[in-house]
Amino acid sequence: MRSGDKKEFTDPSIAVAALNLSPEKLLLDLHTFGFIFETLCIRDLKVYSNKFDGRVSYYHDRYGLEADCVLHLENDKYALIEFKLGSRGIEEGAKHLCELRDLIRKHNTEMPQQHLREPDLLIVITGGELAYRRNDGVCIIPIGCLKD
């Protein structure tokens, strides 16, 4: 497993201005808009979790599995997070998070002497409007719900 600091623009509008993007252009290029959305979400998570001595990193492993964000909180609690702008990406994001959780569980079964803590939460942050918990335990949270 590899984890590292997540580096993003302090303000995603810097990237939007540098690329001379407008709302109309972003709607025509949802791939770029997704990166801007991820940057916005990470900025918000850093700001809101700072109150609780939280920090943000990312996860990538040798199997090619990754999480867009790992939110570390007190007492070694952590959440694996994926960012999906639209509702179509929710299933893909949830699948990735469940694969990571299952990989950790498999490791713990095969190598109990090197126990890894399972994530306390699996979250997909979206641009949607509905917050809910799926049957697989993944929480779907609209970006608008992140506030102090």
Phi, psi and omega per residue, in radians:
M1 nan 2.506 3.070
R2 -2.262 2.395 3.091
S3 -2.352 2.544 3.120
G4 -2.650 2.935 3.106
D5 -1.118 2.514 3.113
K6 -1.658 2.031 -3.108
K7 -1.823 2.190 -3.119
E8 -2.477 2.880 2.996
F9 -1.075 2.493 3.040
T10 -1.066 -0.681 3.141
D11 -2.297 2.042 -3.099
P12 -1.089 -0.284 3.112
S13 -1.169 -0.349 3.069
I14 -1.084 -0.810 3.118
A15 -1.144 -0.708 3.138
V16 -1.084 -0.776 3.132
A17 -1.179 -0.742 -3.115
A18 -1.107 -0.573 3.133
L19 -1.586 0.025 -3.140
N20 0.964 0.830 -3.114
L21 -1.649 2.622 3.056
S22 -2.165 2.926 3.073
P23 -0.979 -0.666 3.134
E24 -1.129 -0.751 3.128
K25 -1.153 -0.684 3.133
L26 -1.141 -0.637 3.114
L27 -1.177 -0.418 3.086
L28 -1.510 -0.263 -3.132
D29 -2.245 1.362 -3.059
L30 -1.193 -0.387 3.085
H31 -1.121 -0.870 3.100
T32 -1.147 -0.723 3.124
F33 -1.023 -0.633 3.105
G34 -1.081 -0.704 3.094
F35 -1.153 -0.695 3.104
I36 -1.129 -0.736 3.112
F37 -1.053 -0.789 3.121
E38 -1.046 -0.761 3.121
T39 -1.081 -0.733 3.106
L40 -1.078 -0.783 -3.134
C41 -1.114 -0.763 -3.130
I42 -1.133 -0.710 3.079
R43 -1.008 -0.820 -3.132
D44 -1.107 -0.758 3.121
L45 -1.068 -0.705 3.118
K46 -1.104 -0.757 -3.122
V47 -1.152 -0.875 -3.056
Y48 -1.244 -0.605 -3.124
S49 -1.392 -0.310 3.115
N50 -1.020 -0.577 3.118
K51 -1.052 -0.460 -3.101
F52 -1.937 0.408 -3.100
D53 0.987 0.605 3.116
G54 -1.464 2.833 3.044
R55 -2.517 2.782 -3.065
V56 -2.063 2.356 3.038
S57 -2.435 -3.013 3.055
Y58 -2.244 2.938 -3.100
Y59 -2.273 2.377 3.042
H60 -2.611 2.372 3.134
D61 -2.168 3.067 -3.061
R62 -1.189 -0.252 3.119
Y63 -1.537 -0.014 -3.121
G64 1.520 0.034 3.088
L65 -1.374 2.478 3.108
E66 -2.602 2.794 3.006
A67 -2.125 2.427 3.138
D68 -1.038 -0.541 -3.049
C69 -2.727 2.516 2.967
V70 -2.110 2.091 3.118
L71 -1.740 1.990 -3.116
H72 -1.715 2.262 3.107
L73 -2.134 -3.051 -3.116
E74 -1.014 2.789 3.067
N75 1.011 0.532 3.116
D76 1.101 0.280 3.056
K77 -1.288 2.539 3.105
Y78 -2.657 2.742 3.099
A79 -2.169 2.421 2.981
L80 -1.648 2.312 -3.005
I81 -2.301 2.407 2.978
E82 -2.041 2.588 3.101
F83 -1.997 2.181 3.129
K84 -2.346 2.043 -3.074
L85 -1.064 -0.821 -3.095
G86 -1.933 2.958 -3.088
S87 -1.216 -0.379 3.136
R88 -1.123 -0.503 -3.104
G89 -1.480 -0.136 -3.072
I90 -1.044 -0.807 -3.112
E91 -1.069 -0.773 3.124
E92 -1.091 -0.802 3.128
G93 -1.085 -0.768 3.130
A94 -1.121 -0.684 3.124
K95 -1.072 -0.789 3.114
H96 -1.048 -0.786 -3.126
L97 -1.111 -0.720 3.119
C98 -1.162 -0.630 3.082
E99 -1.093 -0.727 3.109
L100 -1.117 -0.809 3.117
R101 -1.046 -0.761 -3.135
D102 -1.155 -0.620 3.092
L103 -1.126 -0.709 3.096
I104 -1.131 -0.754 3.111
R105 -1.075 -0.742 3.121
K106 -1.089 -0.772 3.112
H107 -1.026 -0.786 -3.109
N108 -1.140 -0.546 3.096
T109 -1.271 -0.749 -3.084
E110 -1.389 -0.500 -3.077
M111 -2.360 1.174 -3.076
P112 -1.066 -0.401 3.128
Q113 -1.275 -0.290 3.101
Q114 -2.054 0.902 -3.048
H115 -1.028 2.311 3.042
L116 -1.897 2.387 3.114
R117 -1.211 2.311 3.063
E118 -1.290 2.656 3.100
P119 -1.102 2.490 3.110
D120 -1.360 -0.478 3.112
L121 -2.516 2.554 2.953
L122 -2.046 2.175 -3.005
I123 -2.331 2.377 2.916
V124 -1.972 2.059 3.079
I125 -1.664 2.246 -3.045
T126 -2.164 2.994 3.006
G127 -1.594 0.123 -3.108
G128 -1.325 -2.888 -3.054
E129 -2.095 -0.251 -3.055
L130 -1.871 2.322 3.034
A131 -1.825 2.369 3.127
Y132 -2.862 2.897 3.057
R133 -1.941 2.224 3.125
R134 -1.344 2.899 3.121
N135 -1.080 -0.474 3.128
D136 -1.452 0.038 3.093
G137 1.620 -0.091 -3.139
V138 -1.328 2.262 3.114
C139 -1.579 2.292 3.079
I140 -1.822 2.098 -3.042
I141 -2.263 2.123 3.052
P142 -1.196 2.551 -3.141
I143 -1.006 -0.530 -3.141
G144 -1.138 -0.287 3.123
C145 -1.452 -0.201 3.129
L146 -1.453 1.847 3.062
K147 -2.764 2.793 -3.087
D148 -1.497 nan nan
